[in-house]
Amino acid sequence: HVKDGLSAKPKEYKFVRVPNLTRAVAVRSNAFGAFMAVRKDSDVTREQILVEPPSLWANMFSLLSIREYGELDESERSEAPQLRFWRPASKGPSSAQIKRAVILHQDAETDILRLCRRFEPLAESQYDAWITSNVTEVRIPIHSFLFKARSRVMRAALAEFQEAYYFGIQDLMAIEYAIDGQIQIKFQGADFLTLANLVLYLYTDEIIDVWHFTSKALQSAARYRAVRTELMKIASHLELRHLEKAVRLMIDPVKSLCQDMEASILDSDLFSDADVVIELSDGAEQPAH
């Protein structure tokens, strides 16, 4: 037995240096070679590694058909200092300038009408549907895939429209072909401001909260309150829960565009009118917009 003890070899260890791994205070591994190191934090990871902010909202805003509405020229920037709150932080198109213009311009409805007519016919633009109402001539062009991504109800509605060429929800809306043969989503009794709010929310998660200005615009107070009611009704029926909550509580909406789009990917109705097919490996294909 003494001989056996003397012939036994001590355990052999193999040490490997891992590049860029410093300040390790504990290391654990398994028999398969996987390891984990617990590292004491340093200023390098906390302060010197920069993560870019999410760009989804900026990318979606660049697709908004009315994004250039209300852009200020230099003469307007030097006037009316009392309206400084409504001025965007930087020059160029922004949600803030759209809100400012819609609330302050008396002819906003006419301006938007004129602006949106530039996109007729839709076949020559990037948009494929209009949002409109039976009480206004304004038609705002949108990407239908984005409306479908935000609302489960609209996914099912537009999928059914593809087969039946009509879809309606009583006292709320109808999806149909207009006289010019273009797809339009027509809301019943919706004010122009309601439509503008809905479209802005779809692309930016922001709203034009006109109901906060009833005391400053007494002549429009009743209209502003009606817009709030209409928007809550539409949001409730279309299951736009974050929009409905924001309008009901009169607060800013939660940024939910990313979650809505992520959830919609799992619904086949999102791709019912896909116009692109992506070829993958092994002969697989994925429809896309």
C-alpha positions in Angstrom: 0.0 0.0 0.0 2.9 2.3 0.7 4.1 1.7 -2.9 0.8 2.6 -4.3 0.7 5.8 -2.3 4.1 6.8 -3.5 3.2 6.1 -7.2 0.1 8.3 -7.1 0.4 11.5 -9.1 -1.0 14.8 -7.9 -3.9 16.2 -9.8 -3.0 18.1 -13.0 -4.5 21.5 -13.7 -4.6 23.4 -16.9 -4.7 27.1 -16.7 -5.9 29.2 -19.7 -5.8 33.0 -19.7 -9.0 34.6 -21.0 -8.3 37.9 -22.8 -10.1 41.0 -21.6 -11.4 39.3 -18.5 -10.1 41.1 -15.5 -11.1 41.8 -11.9 -12.5 38.2 -11.5 -13.3 37.5 -7.9 -14.7 33.9 -8.4 -14.6 31.3 -11.1 -16.6 28.1 -11.4 -16.6 25.4 -14.1 -18.0 22.0 -14.9 -16.6 18.7 -16.4 -17.5 19.8 -19.9 -15.2 22.8 -19.9 -17.9 25.5 -19.5 -17.0 28.2 -17.0 -18.4 31.3 -15.4 -16.5 34.2 -13.8 -17.9 36.7 -11.3 -16.3 40.0 -12.0 -16.0 43.1 -9.9 -17.5 45.9 -11.8 -15.4 48.8 -13.1 -15.9 52.2 -14.6 -15.1 50.8 -18.1 -18.3 48.8 -18.4 -20.4 51.4 -16.5 -19.2 54.5 -18.2 -17.2 53.8 -21.4 -19.5 51.3 -23.2 -22.2 53.3 -24.9 -25.5 51.8 -26.0 -27.4 53.6 -28.7 -30.9 54.6 -27.9 -33.8 52.7 -29.6 -34.4 54.0 -33.1 -37.8 52.3 -33.9 -39.8 55.4 -33.1 -37.6 57.6 -35.3 -37.8 55.1 -38.1 -41.6 54.9 -37.9 -41.9 58.7 -37.7 -40.0 59.0 -41.0 -42.8 57.0 -42.6 -45.6 59.3 -41.3 -47.4 61.1 -44.2 -48.0 64.3 -42.2 -44.5 64.5 -40.6 -43.6 67.8 -42.3 -46.7 69.6 -41.3 -46.2 72.7 -39.2 -42.4 73.0 -39.7 -41.3 76.5 -38.7 -39.4 78.9 -40.8 -36.9 81.3 -39.3 -39.4 84.2 -39.0 -41.8 82.0 -37.0 -39.0 80.9 -34.7 -38.3 84.5 -33.7 -42.0 85.3 -32.9 -44.5 84.4 -30.2 -42.1 83.7 -27.3 -45.1 82.6 -25.2 -45.4 79.5 -27.4 -41.9 78.3 -26.6 -43.3 75.2 -24.9 -44.6 73.9 -28.2 -41.3 74.4 -30.0 -39.4 71.2 -30.8 -35.9 70.7 -29.3 -34.3 70.6 -32.7 -35.0 71.9 -36.2 -36.6 69.6 -38.7 -39.8 67.5 -38.6 -41.0 66.3 -35.2 -44.1 65.2 -33.3 -43.9 68.4 -31.3 -44.2 70.6 -34.3 -47.2 68.6 -35.6 -49.0 69.0 -32.2 -48.2 72.7 -32.1 -49.5 73.3 -35.6 -52.7 71.3 -35.3 -53.7 73.1 -32.1 -52.6 76.7 -33.1 -53.5 76.8 -36.8 -57.1 77.7 -37.4 -56.9 76.1 -40.9 -55.2 72.9 -39.8 -57.9 70.8 -41.3 -57.6 72.5 -44.7 -53.8 72.4 -44.5 -53.8 68.6 -43.8 -56.3 68.1 -46.6 -54.1 69.9 -49.1 -51.0 68.0 -47.8 -52.5 64.6 -48.1 -53.8 65.1 -51.6 -50.2 65.0 -52.8 -50.3 61.2 -52.2 -53.1 60.6 -54.7 -53.3 58.0 -56.1 -51.9 55.7 -53.4 -50.5 53.3 -56.0 -47.8 55.9 -56.8 -46.9 56.4 -53.1 -45.6 54.2 -50.3 -49.0 54.1 -48.6 -51.8 51.6 -49.3 -54.8 52.8 -47.3 -56.6 56.0 -46.3 -58.0 56.9 -42.9 -61.0 59.1 -43.1 -64.5 59.9 -41.7 -68.0 60.6 -43.0 -67.9 64.1 -41.4 -64.7 65.4 -43.0 -63.1 65.5 -46.4 -59.6 64.8 -45.0 -58.1 61.5 -45.9 -54.8 60.6 -44.3 -52.7 58.0 -46.0 -51.2 55.2 -43.8 -49.4 51.9 -44.1 -52.0 49.3 -43.4 -49.4 46.8 -42.0 -48.7 49.3 -39.2 -52.3 49.6 -38.2 -52.5 45.8 -38.2 -49.4 45.6 -36.0 -50.9 47.9 -33.4 -54.4 46.3 -33.3 -55.4 42.7 -33.2 -58.9 43.7 -34.3 -57.5 45.5 -37.4 -55.5 42.4 -38.3 -58.6 40.3 -38.4 -60.6 43.1 -40.1 -58.2 43.7 -43.0 -57.7 40.0 -43.5 -61.4 39.5 -43.9 -61.5 42.6 -46.2 -59.0 40.8 -48.5 -61.5 38.1 -49.1 -64.9 39.9 -48.9 -63.9 43.3 -50.1 -65.8 44.9 -47.2 -65.7 44.9 -43.4 -67.7 46.9 -41.0 -68.3 47.4 -37.3 -71.6 49.0 -36.6 -71.5 52.7 -35.5 -67.7 52.6 -35.6 -66.1 52.1 -39.0 -66.2 50.5 -42.4 -63.3 49.3 -44.6 -64.2 49.6 -48.2 -63.1 50.7 -51.6 -63.6 54.4 -52.3 -65.1 55.7 -55.5 -61.5 56.1 -56.8 -60.9 52.4 -56.2 -58.5 52.9 -53.2 -58.9 51.2 -49.8 -60.2 53.5 -47.1 -60.9 53.0 -43.4 -63.9 55.3 -42.7 -64.8 56.0 -39.1 -68.4 57.1 -38.3 -68.7 60.6 -37.0 -65.0 61.0 -36.2 -63.7 64.6 -36.1 -60.6 65.6 -38.1 -58.7 66.0 -34.8 -59.7 62.4 -33.8 -58.2 61.1 -37.1 -55.0 63.1 -36.7 -54.6 61.8 -33.1 -55.1 58.2 -34.2 -52.6 58.4 -37.1 -50.0 60.2 -35.0 -50.4 57.5 -32.3 -50.0 54.6 -34.7 -46.6 55.9 -35.8 -45.2 57.6 -32.7 -47.0 56.6 -29.5 -47.9 60.2 -29.1 -51.2 62.1 -29.1 -52.4 65.7 -29.6 -54.1 66.3 -26.3 -56.4 69.1 -27.3 -58.7 68.4 -24.3 -56.1 70.1 -22.1 -56.8 73.4 -23.8 -60.5 73.7 -23.2 -60.0 76.6 -20.8 -57.8 78.5 -23.3 -60.0 78.0 -26.3 -63.6 78.3 -25.0 -65.1 78.4 -28.5 -63.6 74.9 -29.2 -64.1 73.4 -25.7 -67.1 71.3 -26.7 -65.3 70.0 -29.8 -62.2 69.1 -27.8 -64.2 67.1 -25.3 -66.0 65.3 -28.1 -62.6 64.4 -29.7 -61.5 62.8 -26.4 -64.8 60.8 -26.2 -64.5 59.7 -29.9 -60.8 58.6 -29.4 -61.6 56.6 -26.3 -64.4 54.8 -28.2 -62.2 54.0 -31.2 -59.3 52.8 -29.0 -61.6 50.6 -26.9 -63.2 48.9 -30.0 -59.9 48.4 -31.7 -58.2 47.1 -28.4 -55.6 49.9 -28.4 -55.5 49.7 -24.7 -52.6 52.0 -24.0 -54.2 54.7 -26.2 -57.5 54.3 -24.5 -55.9 54.5 -21.0 -53.9 57.6 -21.9 -56.9 59.5 -23.2 -59.2 58.4 -20.4 -56.7 59.5 -17.7 -55.4 62.4 -19.8 -51.8 61.3 -19.6 -49.1 60.5 -22.1 -49.3 57.1 -23.7 -46.9 54.3 -22.7 -44.3 53.6 -25.4 -45.7 50.3 -26.6 -45.0 50.3 -30.4 -42.2 47.7 -30.0 -44.3 45.4 -27.9 -47.3 45.6 -30.3 -45.1 44.8 -33.3 -43.4 41.9 -31.5 -46.7 40.4 -30.6 -48.2 40.9 -34.1 -45.4 38.8 -35.7 -46.9 35.7 -34.2 -50.3 36.4 -35.9 -50.5 35.1 -39.4 -53.1 37.8 -40.3 -50.3 40.3 -40.2 -49.0 38.9 -43.4 -52.3 38.3 -45.2 -51.5 41.1 -47.7 -47.7 40.7 -47.6 -46.0 42.1 -50.7 -42.6 40.6 -50.3 -41.3 37.0 -49.9 -37.9 36.5 -48.3 -36.2 33.3 -49.4 -34.4 31.5 -46.5 -32.1 28.5 -46.4 -33.4 25.0 -47.2 -36.1 26.4 -49.4 -38.0 28.1 -46.6 -39.9 31.4 -47.3 -41.1 34.2 -45.1 -43.7 36.7 -46.2 -43.0 40.3 -45.2 -44.1 43.9 -45.8 
